Amino acid sequence: MPLVDYRELSAASSGEKSEAIRSRVMQARDLQRRRFAGKPQQTNAAMGARQVKEHCQLDAESAGYMEHAMEQMNFSARAHDRILKVARTLADLAGSEHIRANDTLEAIQYRSLDRNLFR
């Protein structure tokens, strides 16, 4: 992930407005409801292994990042699926049909933070 410039952090603007964030979240939730229509789960977080394989396919770049993370950070199979679920959610929030490399990197980063917090 690229570093954030200090001037951006200290600027007077407060970033994205709450209304815009709420709209993106509502759109992502609606997308997930449609994705899982007729199934017991209604969110990405509730996906089982079969749904993860179906809905969280990675392109070559993202797969490379996942492979590197699995090898270097010794993530478990459970962590692998959790990362994919978070990456799918990040893609949904961005309105992207496919998981992008940045979604994968961000999800890996969140998992790394979780791991460090709970040690």
MARDRENVEX-76027 format. One line per field, with one value per residue: chain; y, x, z of N, C-alpha, C in turn; residue in three letters. Coordinates in nm, 2 decimals. Layout:
! residues N
ch: (A,...) $
npy: (Y,...) $
npx: (X,...) $
npz: (Z,...) $
capy: (Y,...) $
capx: (X,...) $
capz: (Z,...) $
cpy: (Y,...) $
cpx: (X,...) $
cpz: (Z,...) $
aa: (ALA,...) $
! end
This chain:
! residues 119
ch: (A,A,A,A,A,A,A,A,A,A,A,A,A,A,A,A,A,A,A,A,A,A,A,A,A,A,A,A,A,A,A,A,A,A,A,A,A,A,A,A,A,A,A,A,A,A,A,A,A,A,A,A,A,A,A,A,A,A,A,A,A,A,A,A,A,A,A,A,A,A,A,A,A,A,A,A,A,A,A,A,A,A,A,A,A,A,A,A,A,A,A,A,A,A,A,A,A,A,A,A,A,A,A,A,A,A,A,A,A,A,A,A,A,A,A,A,A,A,A) $
npy: (-0.12,0.22,0.49,0.73,1.07,1.32,1.58,1.54,1.40,1.60,1.80,2.04,1.94,1.68,1.44,1.17,1.21,1.13,1.06,0.97,0.75,0.59,0.54,0.39,0.16,0.07,0.00,-0.20,-0.39,-0.44,-0.56,-0.79,-0.92,-0.98,-1.14,-1.36,-1.45,-1.66,-1.82,-1.94,-1.77,-1.42,-1.24,-1.16,-1.23,-1.45,-1.66,-1.99,-2.24,-2.34,-2.12,-1.92,-2.01,-1.98,-1.71,-1.55,-1.54,-1.49,-1.27,-1.31,-1.14,-1.08,-1.34,-1.40,-1.22,-1.33,-1.58,-1.52,-1.39,-1.61,-1.78,-1.63,-1.51,-1.72,-1.78,-1.95,-2.19,-2.11,-1.83,-1.76,-1.79,-1.60,-1.37,-1.36,-1.32,-1.07,-0.92,-0.96,-0.81,-0.55,-0.51,-0.51,-0.28,-0.09,-0.11,-0.29,-0.57,-0.77,-0.90,-0.69,-0.63,-0.44,-0.46,-0.72,-0.68,-0.49,-0.64,-0.84,-0.68,-0.60,-0.84,-0.90,-0.70,-0.78,-1.01,-0.92,-0.77,-0.95,-1.12) $
npx: (0.08,0.05,0.23,0.07,0.06,0.17,0.07,-0.18,-0.31,-0.32,-0.46,-0.73,-0.97,-1.21,-1.23,-1.41,-1.76,-2.00,-2.26,-2.20,-2.04,-2.22,-2.41,-2.25,-2.21,-2.47,-2.53,-2.34,-2.43,-2.68,-2.60,-2.48,-2.70,-2.84,-2.66,-2.66,-2.92,-3.18,-3.03,-2.90,-2.71,-2.65,-2.45,-2.11,-1.93,-2.05,-2.01,-1.95,-1.70,-1.74,-1.88,-1.69,-1.49,-1.64,-1.72,-1.50,-1.28,-0.95,-0.74,-0.43,-0.23,-0.34,-0.36,-0.09,-0.01,-0.15,-0.04,0.22,0.17,0.06,0.28,0.49,0.39,0.28,0.00,-0.31,-0.54,-0.79,-0.75,-0.68,-0.93,-1.07,-0.94,-1.00,-1.28,-1.30,-1.16,-1.34,-1.56,-1.44,-1.41,-1.68,-1.77,-1.63,-1.77,-1.69,-1.70,-1.51,-1.25,-0.99,-0.64,-0.56,-0.76,-0.71,-0.45,-0.52,-0.69,-0.52,-0.35,-0.52,-0.57,-0.31,-0.28,-0.48,-0.37,-0.14,-0.25,-0.38,-0.20) $
npz: (0.00,-0.08,0.09,0.30,0.24,0.46,0.45,0.34,0.54,0.74,0.63,0.60,0.51,0.57,0.45,0.30,0.30,0.55,0.45,0.19,0.24,0.38,0.17,-0.01,0.16,0.19,-0.08,-0.12,0.06,-0.05,-0.29,-0.19,-0.08,-0.31,-0.44,-0.27,-0.27,-0.18,-0.04,0.28,0.40,0.41,0.38,0.30,0.50,0.61,0.43,0.33,0.27,0.00,-0.11,-0.09,-0.27,-0.50,-0.52,-0.46,-0.64,-0.76,-0.95,-1.13,-1.02,-0.77,-0.66,-0.64,-0.44,-0.23,-0.21,-0.14,0.11,0.25,0.26,0.38,0.61,0.74,0.75,0.83,0.69,0.76,0.80,0.54,0.41,0.55,0.48,0.21,0.22,0.33,0.13,-0.08,0.02,0.04,-0.24,-0.31,-0.17,-0.32,-0.55,-0.74,-0.96,-0.96,-0.74,-0.67,-0.70,-0.50,-0.32,-0.22,-0.11,0.09,0.25,0.34,0.49,0.70,0.82,0.91,1.10,1.28,1.37,1.50,1.71,1.87,1.99) $
capy: (0.00,0.35,0.57,0.85,1.20,1.39,1.70,1.49,1.37,1.72,1.90,2.08,1.85,1.57,1.32,1.13,1.25,1.01,1.02,0.90,0.62,0.52,0.50,0.28,0.05,0.02,-0.06,-0.33,-0.48,-0.49,-0.65,-0.92,-0.98,-1.03,-1.25,-1.48,-1.47,-1.79,-1.90,-1.90,-1.66,-1.29,-1.15,-1.22,-1.29,-1.58,-1.76,-2.12,-2.27,-2.35,-1.99,-1.85,-2.05,-1.93,-1.56,-1.48,-1.57,-1.39,-1.26,-1.36,-1.05,-1.10,-1.47,-1.39,-1.16,-1.42,-1.69,-1.46,-1.37,-1.74,-1.84,-1.54,-1.48,-1.84,-1.78,-2.07,-2.20,-2.02,-1.70,-1.75,-1.77,-1.47,-1.26,-1.35,-1.26,-0.92,-0.87,-0.95,-0.70,-0.43,-0.50,-0.47,-0.14,-0.01,-0.13,-0.37,-0.70,-0.86,-0.86,-0.63,-0.65,-0.35,-0.52,-0.83,-0.62,-0.43,-0.75,-0.90,-0.59,-0.60,-0.97,-0.89,-0.62,-0.86,-1.11,-0.85,-0.72,-1.06,-1.21) $
capx: (0.00,0.13,0.23,-0.01,0.13,0.14,-0.02,-0.32,-0.37,-0.33,-0.54,-0.86,-1.09,-1.23,-1.24,-1.54,-1.87,-2.08,-2.37,-2.14,-2.00,-2.35,-2.46,-2.16,-2.23,-2.60,-2.51,-2.26,-2.53,-2.78,-2.53,-2.46,-2.84,-2.87,-2.56,-2.69,-3.06,-3.23,-2.93,-2.92,-2.62,-2.68,-2.33,-1.98,-1.87,-2.12,-1.99,-1.88,-1.58,-1.78,-1.91,-1.56,-1.43,-1.73,-1.74,-1.38,-1.18,-0.85,-0.66,-0.29,-0.16,-0.39,-0.32,0.05,0.00,-0.20,0.06,0.33,0.13,0.05,0.41,0.58,0.32,0.23,-0.14,-0.38,-0.64,-0.90,-0.71,-0.69,-1.07,-1.12,-0.88,-1.08,-1.41,-1.28,-1.13,-1.47,-1.63,-1.38,-1.45,-1.82,-1.77,-1.58,-1.86,-1.62,-1.74,-1.40,-1.16,-0.87,-0.51,-0.56,-0.86,-0.64,-0.35,-0.58,-0.74,-0.40,-0.30,-0.61,-0.55,-0.19,-0.31,-0.56,-0.28,-0.06,-0.33,-0.43,-0.09) $
capz: (0.00,-0.08,0.21,0.29,0.26,0.58,0.41,0.32,0.67,0.82,0.56,0.66,0.46,0.66,0.37,0.25,0.39,0.60,0.36,0.08,0.30,0.40,0.04,-0.05,0.24,0.15,-0.21,-0.10,0.13,-0.15,-0.38,-0.12,-0.07,-0.44,-0.46,-0.19,-0.28,-0.17,0.04,0.42,0.44,0.34,0.38,0.26,0.62,0.64,0.33,0.36,0.18,-0.13,-0.16,-0.10,-0.40,-0.61,-0.52,-0.43,-0.73,-0.77,-1.07,-1.11,-0.93,-0.63,-0.62,-0.61,-0.31,-0.13,-0.20,-0.06,0.25,0.32,0.29,0.46,0.74,0.80,0.77,0.83,0.59,0.81,0.77,0.40,0.37,0.61,0.39,0.08,0.25,0.35,0.00,-0.15,0.08,-0.01,-0.38,-0.31,-0.13,-0.43,-0.67,-0.84,-0.97,-0.93,-0.64,-0.73,-0.62,-0.39,-0.22,-0.16,-0.02,0.21,0.34,0.40,0.59,0.81,0.89,0.98,1.22,1.38,1.43,1.60,1.82,1.96,2.03) $
cpy: (0.12,0.42,0.69,0.97,1.27,1.51,1.66,1.46,1.50,1.83,1.93,1.99,1.73,1.44,1.29,1.16,1.12,0.96,0.94,0.76,0.53,0.46,0.38,0.15,-0.01,-0.05,-0.19,-0.43,-0.53,-0.59,-0.79,-0.99,-1.04,-1.15,-1.38,-1.50,-1.62,-1.88,-1.85,-1.78,-1.53,-1.20,-1.23,-1.29,-1.43,-1.69,-1.88,-2.14,-2.27,-2.21,-1.90,-1.88,-1.99,-1.78,-1.48,-1.52,-1.46,-1.39,-1.31,-1.28,-1.07,-1.24,-1.47,-1.33,-1.25,-1.53,-1.64,-1.44,-1.51,-1.80,-1.76,-1.52,-1.60,-1.84,-1.92,-2.07,-2.11,-1.88,-1.67,-1.71,-1.63,-1.35,-1.25,-1.29,-1.11,-0.86,-0.86,-0.83,-0.57,-0.41,-0.45,-0.32,-0.04,-0.02,-0.21,-0.52,-0.81,-0.81,-0.81,-0.65,-0.56,-0.40,-0.64,-0.78,-0.56,-0.53,-0.82,-0.81,-0.59,-0.73,-0.96,-0.80,-0.70,-0.95,-1.04,-0.80,-0.83,-1.16,-1.19) $
cpx: (0.09,0.12,0.13,0.07,0.08,0.04,-0.16,-0.39,-0.40,-0.42,-0.68,-0.98,-1.09,-1.25,-1.38,-1.65,-1.95,-2.19,-2.31,-2.10,-2.12,-2.41,-2.38,-2.19,-2.37,-2.60,-2.44,-2.35,-2.63,-2.72,-2.51,-2.60,-2.87,-2.78,-2.60,-2.84,-3.10,-3.13,-2.94,-2.83,-2.66,-2.56,-2.21,-1.92,-1.93,-2.09,-1.91,-1.77,-1.62,-1.82,-1.79,-1.50,-1.51,-1.72,-1.61,-1.26,-1.08,-0.78,-0.52,-0.22,-0.21,-0.35,-0.17,0.07,-0.05,-0.10,0.18,0.29,0.12,0.18,0.49,0.52,0.26,0.08,-0.20,-0.48,-0.76,-0.87,-0.72,-0.83,-1.12,-1.06,-0.96,-1.22,-1.40,-1.24,-1.26,-1.55,-1.57,-1.41,-1.59,-1.84,-1.73,-1.67,-1.79,-1.67,-1.64,-1.32,-1.03,-0.75,-0.51,-0.65,-0.79,-0.53,-0.41,-0.63,-0.63,-0.35,-0.39,-0.59,-0.42,-0.20,-0.38,-0.46,-0.19,-0.13,-0.36,-0.32,-0.06) $
cpz: (0.00,0.05,0.19,0.32,0.38,0.56,0.39,0.45,0.75,0.75,0.63,0.62,0.55,0.58,0.33,0.35,0.43,0.51,0.24,0.12,0.32,0.27,-0.02,0.03,0.20,0.01,-0.20,-0.03,0.03,-0.25,-0.32,-0.10,-0.20,-0.47,-0.39,-0.18,-0.27,-0.09,0.19,0.46,0.36,0.33,0.34,0.38,0.65,0.54,0.38,0.26,0.03,-0.19,-0.18,-0.23,-0.52,-0.63,-0.49,-0.51,-0.75,-0.90,-1.03,-1.01,-0.79,-0.58,-0.58,-0.47,-0.20,-0.11,-0.11,0.08,0.32,0.35,0.39,0.60,0.81,0.84,0.76,0.72,0.63,0.78,0.63,0.36,0.43,0.52,0.27,0.10,0.26,0.21,-0.09,-0.10,0.04,-0.16,-0.39,-0.28,-0.24,-0.56,-0.78,-0.84,-0.93,-0.82,-0.71,-0.64,-0.49,-0.28,-0.15,-0.06,0.11,0.31,0.41,0.52,0.72,0.89,0.97,1.11,1.32,1.45,1.53,1.72,1.92,2.00,2.18) $
aa: (MET,PRO,LEU,VAL,ASP,TYR,ARG,GLU,LEU,SER,ALA,ALA,SER,SER,GLY,GLU,LYS,SER,GLU,ALA,ILE,ARG,SER,ARG,VAL,MET,GLN,ALA,ARG,ASP,LEU,GLN,ARG,ARG,ARG,PHE,ALA,GLY,LYS,PRO,GLN,GLN,THR,ASN,ALA,ALA,MET,GLY,ALA,ARG,GLN,VAL,LYS,GLU,HIS,CYS,GLN,LEU,ASP,ALA,GLU,SER,ALA,GLY,TYR,MET,GLU,HIS,ALA,MET,GLU,GLN,MET,ASN,PHE,SER,ALA,ARG,ALA,HIS,ASP,ARG,ILE,LEU,LYS,VAL,ALA,ARG,THR,LEU,ALA,ASP,LEU,ALA,GLY,SER,GLU,HIS,ILE,ARG,ALA,ASN,ASP,THR,LEU,GLU,ALA,ILE,GLN,TYR,ARG,SER,LEU,ASP,ARG,ASN,LEU,PHE,ARG) $
! end
